[in-house]
Amino acid sequence: MVRMQDIDAASVDAWLAARAPLHTAQDAQHTGVALIEESGADEGAVVEAARAWQREWYDAGYAELGAADAAVVRSVAANYRLPDLRPLLIGLHILGPALREHGTAALQRRYLTPILRGEILACQLFSEPEAGSDLAGVRAKAVRVPGGWSVSGQKVWTSNAHFADVAELLVRTDSASSRHAGLSMFVMHMDAPGVDVRPLRQMTGGAAFNEVFLNDVFVPEENLIGEEGTGWRVAMTSLSGERAALGGEFEAVPPQLVEKLAAMALRRGRSEDPLVWGCLADAAVADFAHRAVVEHGAADPQLAGAAASVTKLMVTDLLEVVTSAVLEIGDAEVLLERGASIDAQWSEFILGKPGVAIAGGANEIQKNVIAERHLGLPKG
Ligand SMILES: Cc1cc2nc3c(=O)[nH]c(=O)nc-3n(C[C@H](O)[C@H](O)[C@H](O)COP(=O)(O)OP(=O)(O)OC[C@H]3O[C@@H](n4cnc5c(N)ncnc54)[C@H](O)[C@@H]3O)c2cc1C
């Protein structure tokens, strides 16, 4: 494992310059803005490119940095056109933190480095038809069998289940318990017999998430993360990693979003319209404010918990402001665009936006988190 301290921006820049192109003004005309996923993209190629990039990134020592060093790397990397790294998000920011904080040494040895090197991709089997915001309502259950557990139940909205190697699985191991007690967390292999993945088609046209049916799936004892019955605590670790990633660390906002908006105004001959200037200025302010809070939150560990919820809300505010601008510049006809054009991607952007407000804990839940944990208000 390579660790770095006081990383210097110039060496990161030199490393990136040898491997990736800088963003150019041209990119704003051509590269994507689709949220969640690009429905027309070759998913297999996207996944392989993410794996390959992550392997080099890890080997160079950039995959395991403290918050301050990670912020330096992130700000330099923002200048470069990097592969789409969304296939890695769940392993790096959801399962990874759970294993690091609660996993046995054997689990950490087996899974952490392969996750950090992009060799093992993960999905997250938390949500169920009756357990979303109210995650303590999980009903999928695991019963003891020789050598481990047998799992049955249904999960839903599982991003990446169709290409993931493993899952972080939240189930009820004590059927007499209810709510937060009696839940346990496991690492489950997605190729185990009894795992049935069925795609869910979204209004964007893509199928980035799935229903997952579990029919007597065997999970070995050693794949329990934490103690039996402590699944809720492990889930909280994962969910705060997810919030932080969706709020900023993982670039939930497509690169050069405001520049791409300006390029659209130029392309459509609207760049001298004062109404459009106003929209672009609103978008630039929301973008700047989001980035500033991400950096500030990263630099101050005391803020880290609340900052993750705040930045997640700021992302959706930014996407909202950008959507208003797109509809002003491009008119509602943008929504009818299909195919590979940049305007078709703006259509996917708008259709993908509601999903961002829900994923990783709905915005209303983030507001509850800020009220209860940061402001100390009583539980609603
Ligand atoms: C793009 C995307 C990717 C996802 N990927 C995954 C994944 O990989 N794995 C996974 O397990 N899940 C995933 N999810 C599911 C996601 O975590 C849930 O959709 C989310 O937690 C909300 O749960 P729900 O859909 O059951 O809605 P509900 O919980 O039924 O909520 C419905 C509405 O009620 C509001 N609400 C509910 N409770 C409260 C409250 N206490 N106070 C105020 N308002 C409230 C919510 O904010 C929401 O607006 C994904 C979702 C999306 C959109």
The ligand as a Gaussian input file, in Angstrom:
#p B3LYP/6-31G(d) Opt

LIG

0 1
 C      -30.003000       6.767000      -9.642000
 C      -30.272000       5.901000      -8.446000
 C      -29.375000       4.915000      -8.104000
 C      -29.628000       4.098000      -6.993000
 N      -28.726000       3.102000      -6.718000
 C      -28.953000       2.291000      -5.643000
 C      -28.062000       1.194000      -5.376000
 O      -27.092000       0.956000      -6.104000
 N      -28.324000       0.401000      -4.319000
 C      -29.387000       0.616000      -3.468000
 O      -29.528000      -0.130000      -2.511000
 N      -30.271000       1.625000      -3.721000
 C      -30.081000       2.460000      -4.791000
 N      -30.968000       3.481000      -5.066000
 C      -32.167000       3.602000      -4.240000
 C      -32.165000       4.819000      -3.342000
 O      -31.281000       4.662000      -2.259000
 C      -33.614000       5.000000      -2.868000
 O      -34.400000       5.259000      -4.018000
 C      -33.743000       6.142000      -1.898000
 O      -33.140000       5.823000      -0.672000
 C      -35.236000       6.508000      -1.655000
 O      -35.976000       5.394000      -1.325000
 P      -37.346000       5.067000      -2.090000
 O      -37.089000       5.068000      -3.555000
 O      -37.895000       3.816000      -1.479000
 O      -38.314000       6.286000      -1.794000
 P      -39.140000       6.542000      -0.464000
 O      -38.280000       6.246000       0.709000
 O      -40.439000       5.823000      -0.574000
 O      -39.368000       8.108000      -0.525000
 C      -40.361000       8.696000      -1.339000
 C      -40.373000      10.196000      -1.046000
 O      -40.710000      10.427000       0.335000
 C      -39.722000      11.254000       0.977000
 N      -39.500000      10.815000       2.359000
 C      -39.393000       9.539000       2.791000
 N      -39.132000       9.531000       4.128000
 C      -39.083000      10.825000       4.530000
 C      -38.844000      11.475000       5.789000
 N      -38.572000      10.756000       6.898000
 N      -38.855000      12.830000       5.838000
 C      -39.110000      13.557000       4.720000
 N      -39.355000      13.001000       3.494000
 C      -39.331000      11.668000       3.400000
 C      -38.468000      11.011000       0.147000
 O      -37.585000      12.085000       0.236000
 C      -39.009000      10.854000      -1.283000
 O      -39.193000      12.114000      -1.874000
 C      -30.768000       4.299000      -6.178000
 C      -31.676000       5.302000      -6.528000
 C      -31.446000       6.089000      -7.648000
 C      -32.457000       7.147000      -8.003000

